[in-house]
Structure formats: structure tokens, C-alpha cells
Amino acid sequence: MASVLPHDEESPLVAAVENLPIQTPKNHTRDIHILSVAFLLIFLAFGAAQNLQSTVNTEQDLGTTSLGVLYTSFTFFSLVASLVVRMLGSKNALVIGTSGYVLYVAANLKPNWYTMIPASLYLGFSASIIWVGEGTYLTLAARSHARAYNLHEGAVIGDFNGEFWAMFALHQFVGNLITFSLLRDGQGGSTKGTTLLFIVFLCIMALGVVLMCLLSRTGNKKEEGQLPDADVGVLSSLKSLSKSLAISISDVRMLLIIPLIAYSGLQQAFVWAEFTKYVVTPALGISGVGSAMAAYGAFDGMCSLAAGRLTSGLTSITSIVSVGAFVQAVAVVLLLLNLRISSGFLSTLYPLFLAALLGIGDGVLNTQLSALLGMLFKHDTEGAFAQLKIWQCATIAIVFFLSPHISFQAVLVIMLASLIFSFGCFLLVTLKIAKTSSSSTE
């Protein structure tokens, strides 16, 4: 009897263990697919609307002024974006962030100072949290995926960034094709033509918002908005935020990366504000802006995908950034030389070639800066990506406000000098990190 009792007592335990559900590792590749497509849908509409501002909303420079207000607002709200994302969770920040883009495109249905400027101010807030949320969500998802499947973390971060930025870059290509298709009859300045276009964009954005809601959580405690800062009040949260920003800005690695971040914003604003106006339009006319931006977006996307696939660590990031910096330098030098090609086919092809070079450089900077920050700043991911948007947007806003007052050649000289300086700082930080790593292994 005594020999039977232990067996009877243990049987339920054995059965319970056998009946436990097997925990399968969470595969975050689905989430990156959804995130990438959602951003494509949101930004193909916003990007095309942004490209039209200087030609559609011309009265009292409403369009360009609204963009200047947008990026100024974006810069200042980025100072507190990491706090907001921590309190909301990165998924909630992504969903809420889409509302600003929808409102801005909707404001274009009745563009005036009472609709566009408030929409621009709110979009600055929405953009700050959606981009900090994106960088945080993607990095946390990559780390979780790497742990679950025992993969190299740097390679997974590179792959995820490559897919996201490749898909995102296509927004210029797809958005400009839609714009060209709906406004090809020269209705760019008519209310009827633009109204139809912005209604179509709003429908596309609605699908992007729905997809954003389908994202799963990363399983990190930050996703639940349960950080200690949120529990001890706003004052303590702000103190924690200021401390986080101060630590990141005083980190030598961040200080050396900031110039390259600022250059990435400079080259983006250059393409939007200067390249299309002074290079593409004189050579191809206003109708050629869409084709040039489509080429820019196509090469941006292909380069983003390739760069992401090749990213595995600091060595690969250094090599890829070096190639991207060289390509950007070639494009800027060619523009400084002010070459003129008179023959028909080559005169059409040359601006597209320059757009492709600029797109390659943008694809490299987008993927590699995101991967680098994700790898280096694991303990303050939100703060690192907030710094990324602060310096990018500050530079973009400065370009929008100053471009009417300085010459095209002066902008090119500033770009080339900034590229050389920022690339030198980047090489310094890679050498510093490599030296630190070698010292710790000895």
C-alpha cells in the first residue's frame, strides 16, 4: 500500500506537466512586415502632399511656411517624445502618431492659415512620437526575435531595418506615381484635381492606420507603459527625461554621431527644397519632378534593402556608411561642377542619375544610423532615437527657412563641408568603439 501512494500522488503532477502548453518563440517578422507596409501607406500620401506644397499652396507661401512650422514643431516635440513613448508604449505611440498625418492631408482639402498651420503644429507632435516609437519598436522586436531564435542580434537589427527602410523609401516612388496619374492632365493647380487626389490619399492612409493597430506588443515592460517614471508623477518623469537626454548628449559616442545625423537631415531637405527646384525643374520641367523623385525613391529602397541585409555589426556599418558617403560626395561634386548636357536623351537621364545617387546615400544613412543607435544604446533606446529626430528635424527646418535667402551653390558647399566633417566624426566613433571592445576582451 505504501508503494502505491507515492505513485498515485505523483501521477497528477506528471499529467499536469505533460498537459502544459508548449511555448513557441514569438516570430516578429510578421510585425516588421505590417509596420513596413503601414508606414508605406501613411507616407506615400504624406510625402506626395509634402512635395506639392510649394506648387499647390502658393498664396503667401502657405505651403512652404507650413512645412517650416511642421519641422520646427517636430524638433521641439522630439525633446519630450521619448517620455511620451515610454508612457504610451511604442505600439500605442505608433497608432496615435498616425493621426497627425491624416489631419495634415485632410487640411489640404481646405488649405488656409486656420487649417494648415494648426495641422502642421500637431503633426510635429505626432511625427515625433511615431518616429521614436518606430525606432524603439523595431529595435525591441529585433532583440526579442534574436533571443527567441538564438540569432545574432546585430544581423537581425540590420535585416529588420533593411526591410523597413526599403519599404519606406518606396513611398516616394508610389506616391509620385499616384500624383502623376491623377494630375497628369495639368490639374495640379485646380481645386477639383487636388481634392480628388487628397481624398484618395486619405483612403490609403486609413488602411495604414488599420494595419498599425494589428501590430503585436514586443513583450517588453515598456510596451505596457508601466515604467517607474509613469508611477511617480509628471515631475519625476520630466526629471528622468532631462537626465536621459543629458546623459545621451554627454555620451562621446552620441556627440560624434550627431554630425552625421544632422547631415542626413540636411541632404533630405536639400532634395525636397533645392534639388527639385534648381536641377530637375529647369531640365525636365515641373512634370519631371515626379519621375525624378520616383527614381530617388526606387534607388533609396533598393539600397536600403541591400544595406540592411549586409549589416551585421560595427565593421559592416563602417564599410556601408563609407560607400554611402562616397556616393553622396560624388553627387554633390557633380552638382558643384554645374555640368550641362544638351543632347535630348542624356539631358533627361542626367537629373535622374543624380537623383539615383542621392537616393543611394539616403538609403545608407537611414538604415545604418538606425542600426547603429539600436546596437550602441540598448539601455535608452527611446532617448537615442529622440536624439536622431531632434537633430534631423532641426536641420530640415533650418534649410526650409534659409533656402530662400542663400544661393544654390552656397548650399552645395555647406553640404560638402558637412559631409566631410560628419564622416570624419563617424570614423572617430567607430575607432573609439573598436578600441574599447578590444580593451575589454584583453
C-alpha positions in Angstrom: 0.0 0.0 0.0 2.9 2.3 0.8 4.4 1.7 -2.6 1.2 2.7 -4.3 0.6 6.0 -2.6 3.6 7.9 -4.0 2.8 6.8 -7.5 -0.8 8.0 -7.1 0.3 11.3 -5.7 2.8 11.9 -8.5 0.5 10.9 -11.3 -1.5 14.2 -11.4 1.8 16.1 -11.4 3.2 14.2 -14.3 -0.1 14.6 -16.2 -0.1 18.3 -15.5 3.4 18.7 -16.8 2.5 16.8 -19.9 -0.6 19.0 -20.5 1.3 22.3 -20.2 1.2 24.2 -23.5 4.5 24.3 -25.4 5.7 27.9 -25.6 6.7 28.7 -29.2 9.1 31.6 -29.6 7.5 34.8 -30.9 8.3 35.5 -34.5 8.4 39.3 -35.0 9.0 39.1 -38.8 5.2 39.4 -39.3 5.2 42.6 -37.2 8.0 44.1 -39.3 6.1 43.3 -42.5 3.0 45.0 -41.1 5.0 48.0 -39.7 6.7 48.5 -43.1 3.5 48.3 -45.2 1.7 50.7 -42.7 4.5 53.3 -43.0 4.5 52.9 -46.8 0.7 53.7 -46.9 0.9 56.6 -44.5 3.9 58.2 -46.0 3.2 57.7 -49.7 0.3 60.0 -49.1 2.1 62.5 -46.8 5.3 62.5 -48.9 3.4 63.3 -52.1 1.4 66.0 -50.3 4.6 67.5 -49.0 6.1 67.6 -52.5 3.1 69.5 -53.7 3.1 72.2 -51.1 5.3 74.7 -52.9 3.2 74.4 -56.1 -0.3 74.0 -54.8 -0.5 76.2 -51.7 1.4 79.2 -53.1 -0.7 82.0 -51.7 1.5 83.9 -49.2 3.9 80.9 -49.3 1.4 78.9 -47.2 2.8 75.6 -48.3 6.4 76.2 -47.6 5.6 78.1 -44.4 3.5 75.1 -43.1 6.5 72.8 -43.7 8.8 75.1 -41.9 6.3 75.2 -38.9 6.0 71.4 -39.1 9.7 70.7 -38.8 10.2 73.3 -36.2 7.4 71.8 -34.1 8.8 68.3 -34.9 12.2 69.4 -33.4 10.8 70.8 -30.2 8.4 67.9 -29.5 11.2 65.4 -30.1 12.7 66.7 -26.8 9.8 65.1 -24.9 9.0 62.3 -27.4 10.9 59.6 -25.6 8.9 60.4 -22.4 5.6 60.2 -24.3 6.6 56.9 -25.9 7.7 55.4 -22.6 4.3 56.3 -21.0 2.2 55.2 -24.0 4.3 52.2 -25.1 5.7 52.1 -28.6 2.8 50.4 -30.3 0.3 53.0 -28.9 2.7 55.8 -29.9 2.7 54.4 -33.5 -1.1 54.3 -33.7 -1.6 57.8 -32.2 1.2 59.2 -34.3 -0.7 58.4 -37.5 -3.5 60.9 -36.6 -1.3 63.9 -37.3 -0.5 62.8 -40.8 -4.2 62.1 -41.5 -5.1 65.6 -40.2 -2.4 67.3 -42.3 -3.6 65.7 -45.5 -7.2 66.4 -44.6 -6.3 70.1 -44.1 -5.2 70.3 -47.7 -8.8 69.8 -48.7 -9.4 73.3 -47.5 -6.0 74.9 -47.3 -5.8 78.2 -45.4 -3.9 79.6 -42.4 -6.5 78.4 -40.0 -6.3 74.8 -41.1 -2.7 74.2 -42.3 -0.8 75.9 -39.5 -2.6 74.1 -36.6 -2.4 70.8 -38.5 1.4 71.4 -39.0 1.9 72.1 -35.3 0.0 68.9 -34.3 1.8 66.9 -37.0 5.1 68.0 -35.4 4.0 66.3 -32.2 2.6 63.2 -33.9 5.7 62.8 -36.1 8.0 63.0 -33.0 6.2 60.1 -31.3 5.7 58.0 -34.3 9.4 58.1 -35.3 10.7 57.5 -31.8 8.1 54.8 -31.5 9.2 53.2 -34.8 12.8 53.1 -33.8 12.0 51.7 -30.4 9.5 49.2 -31.6 11.7 47.9 -34.4 14.8 47.6 -32.1 12.9 45.8 -29.3 11.3 43.5 -31.8 14.6 42.6 -33.3 16.2 41.9 -29.9 13.3 39.8 -28.9 13.4 37.9 -32.2 17.1 37.3 -31.9 16.8 36.0 -28.3 13.9 33.7 -29.2 15.6 32.1 -32.2 19.2 32.3 -30.9 20.3 34.6 -33.7 23.0 37.3 -34.0 21.3 40.4 -32.6 23.2 42.8 -34.9 22.3 40.8 -38.0 18.6 40.8 -37.0 18.6 44.5 -36.3 20.2 45.1 -39.7 17.7 42.8 -41.5 14.7 44.5 -39.9 16.0 48.0 -40.6 16.8 47.0 -44.2 13.3 45.7 -44.8 11.6 48.7 -43.1 13.6 51.4 -44.8 13.4 49.7 -48.2 9.7 49.6 -48.0 9.5 53.2 -46.6 11.7 54.5 -49.4 9.2 53.3 -51.9 6.7 55.9 -50.7 8.3 58.5 -52.9 8.0 56.1 -55.9 4.4 55.0 -55.4 3.1 58.4 -54.1 4.5 60.3 -57.0 3.1 57.8 -59.5 -0.3 58.3 -58.0 0.1 62.0 -58.1 1.2 61.9 -61.7 -1.7 59.6 -62.6 -4.4 61.8 -61.1 -2.9 65.2 -62.1 -1.4 64.3 -65.4 -3.9 66.4 -67.3 -2.4 69.6 -65.8 -4.9 69.9 -63.0 -2.2 70.5 -60.4 -3.5 73.9 -59.6 -7.2 73.2 -59.8 -9.3 72.6 -56.7 -11.1 69.6 -58.4 -7.9 67.8 -59.3 -6.2 68.2 -55.9 -9.4 67.4 -54.0 -9.7 64.0 -55.7 -6.0 63.4 -55.0 -6.2 64.1 -51.3 -9.4 62.1 -50.9 -7.6 59.1 -52.4 -4.7 59.7 -50.1 -6.9 59.8 -47.1 -8.4 56.4 -48.0 -4.9 54.9 -48.4 -3.9 56.3 -45.0 -7.0 54.8 -43.4 -5.7 51.4 -44.4 -2.3 52.2 -43.0 -3.9 53.2 -39.6 -5.8 49.8 -39.5 -2.6 47.9 -40.2 -0.8 49.8 -37.4 -3.5 48.6 -34.9 -2.7 45.0 -35.9 0.9 45.2 -34.5 1.6 42.9 -31.6 3.4 44.0 -28.5 7.1 43.2 -28.1 6.7 41.7 -24.6 8.9 44.4 -23.1 7.6 46.1 -20.0 7.9 49.5 -21.7 5.1 48.3 -24.0 2.7 48.4 -21.2 3.5 52.0 -20.1 4.5 50.7 -16.6 7.8 52.3 -16.2 8.6 53.6 -12.8 8.6 57.2 -14.1 4.9 56.9 -15.0 4.1 55.8 -11.5 5.8 58.7 -9.6 4.3 61.6 -11.4 4.9 64.0 -14.2 7.6 66.0 -12.3 9.7 62.9 -11.7 9.1 61.8 -15.3 10.4 65.1 -16.6 13.4 64.9 -14.3 14.1 61.4 -15.6 13.7 62.6 -19.2 16.1 65.5 -18.7 18.6 63.2 -17.1 18.3 60.8 -20.0 18.7 63.5 -22.6 21.7 64.9 -20.7 23.4 61.5 -20.5 22.9 60.8 -24.2 24.1 64.2 -25.3 27.1 64.0 -23.0 28.0 60.5 -24.3 31.0 60.9 -26.5 29.6 58.3 -28.9 26.4 60.3 -29.4 28.3 63.5 -29.7 30.3 62.0 -32.6 27.3 60.5 -34.3 25.2 63.8 -34.1 27.0 65.4 -37.1 26.1 62.5 -39.4 22.5 62.6 -38.1 22.4 66.3 -38.9 23.8 65.7 -42.3 21.2 63.1 -43.0 18.5 65.7 -42.4 20.4 68.3 -44.5 20.6 66.0 -47.5 16.9 65.1 -47.2 15.9 68.8 -47.1 18.2 69.5 -50.0 16.4 67.0 -52.2 12.9 68.3 -51.2 13.7 72.0 -51.3 16.6 72.6 -53.6 17.3 69.7 -55.9 13.8 69.6 -57.5 13.7 73.3 -57.9 17.2 74.1 -59.3 18.1 70.9 -61.0 15.1 68.9 -62.0 12.6 71.6 -63.0 15.0 73.5 -65.3 16.0 70.3 -67.1 12.7 68.3 -67.2 10.0 70.9 -66.3 7.5 70.6 -63.4 6.2 67.4 -64.8 9.6 65.8 -64.4 9.7 66.3 -60.6 7.5 63.2 -60.2 9.8 61.0 -62.3 13.0 62.3 -60.6 11.5 61.7 -57.1 10.3 58.2 -58.2 13.9 57.4 -59.3 15.2 58.8 -56.0 12.7 56.6 -54.1 13.4 53.5 -56.1 17.2 53.6 -55.6 16.7 54.6 -52.0 14.5 51.5 -51.4 16.9 49.1 -53.2 19.9 50.4 -51.4 18.1 50.3 -48.0 17.2 46.6 -48.6 20.8 45.7 -49.7 22.4 47.7 -46.9 20.2 46.1 -44.3 21.0 42.6 -45.5 24.7 43.3 -45.3 24.6 44.8 -41.8 25.9 42.5 -39.1 27.9 44.7 -36.8 30.1 47.8 -36.4 32.6 46.7 -39.1 29.9 46.2 -41.8 28.2 49.5 -40.7 31.5 51.4 -41.2 32.0 49.9 -44.6 28.5 50.6 -45.8 28.5 54.2 -44.5 31.8 54.8 -46.2 30.3 53.7 -49.6 27.2 55.9 -49.0 29.3 58.9 -48.1 31.4 58.5 -51.2 28.3 58.3 -53.4 26.8 61.4 -51.8 30.1 63.2 -52.3 30.1 62.3 -56.0 26.6 63.7 -56.4 27.4 67.0 -54.6 30.7 67.5 -56.6 28.9 66.9 -59.9 26.3 69.5 -58.9 29.0 71.9 -57.9 30.7 71.5 -61.3 27.4 72.6 -62.8 27.7 70.3 -65.8 25.3 71.0 -68.7 24.2 68.2 -71.1 22.5 69.5 -74.1 21.6 66.3 -76.0 18.0 65.2 -75.6 18.2 61.7 -74.1 21.3 62.5 -71.9 19.8 65.7 -70.7 16.8 63.8 -69.4 18.9 60.9 -68.0 21.4 63.1 -66.1 19.0 64.5 -63.5 17.6 61.0 -62.9 21.1 59.8 -62.5 21.8 62.4 -59.8 18.5 61.6 -58.1 19.6 57.9 -58.0 22.9 58.8 -56.4 21.2 60.9 -53.7 18.7 58.1 -53.1 21.5 55.6 -52.6 23.1 57.9 -50.0 19.8 58.4 -48.2 19.2 54.6 -48.1 22.6 54.1 -46.5 22.2 56.8 -43.8 18.6 55.7 -42.9 19.4 52.0 -42.3 22.9 52.4 -40.8 22.1 55.2 -38.4 19.1 53.3 -37.1 21.1 50.1 -36.7 24.0 51.8 -35.1 21.8 53.6 -32.5 20.0 50.3 -31.8 23.2 48.5 -31.2 25.0 51.1 -29.1 22.2 52.5 -26.8 20.4 49.4 -25.5 19.6 50.9 -22.1 18.0 54.1 -23.5 16.6 53.2 -26.9 13.8 55.9 -26.8 16.3 58.6 -25.9 18.7 57.6 -28.7 16.0 57.7 -31.3 14.7 61.0 -29.9 18.2 62.5 -30.5 18.0 61.2 -34.0 14.8 63.0 -34.8 15.8 66.2 -32.9 18.9 66.8 -34.9 17.5 65.6 -38.2 14.4 67.8 -38.0 16.3 70.9 -36.7 18.5 70.7 -39.8 15.5 70.2 -42.1 13.7 73.2 -40.5 16.7 75.4 -40.9 17.1 74.5 -44.6 13.4 75.3 -45.3 13.6 78.7 -43.6 17.1 79.7 -45.0 16.9 78.3 -48.5 15.1 81.4 -50.0 18.0 83.6 -48.6 21.1 81.7 -49.8 22.3 80.6 -53.2 22.1 77.1 -54.5 26.0 76.9 -54.8 26.3 78.0 -51.2 24.0 75.2 -50.1 26.2 72.7 -52.0 29.4 74.0 -50.4 27.7 73.6 -47.0 26.6 70.1 -47.8 30.1 69.0 -49.0 31.8 70.5 -45.9 29.2 69.0 -43.6 29.6 65.6 -45.2 33.4 65.6 -44.8 33.2 66.7 -41.2 30.4 64.3 -40.2 32.1 61.3 -41.9 35.3 62.2 -40.0 33.4 62.2 -36.7 31.8 58.9 -37.6 35.2 57.3 -38.3 36.4 58.6 -34.9 33.4 57.0 -33.0 34.0 53.6 -34.8 37.6 53.7 -33.8 36.7 54.6 -30.2 34.2 51.7 -30.0 36.6 49.2 -31.6 39.3 50.3 -29.2 37.0 49.9 -26.2 35.9 46.5 -27.4 39.4 45.2 -27.8 40.4 46.6 -24.4 37.5 44.8 -22.7 38.4 41.4 -24.3 42.1 41.6 -23.2 
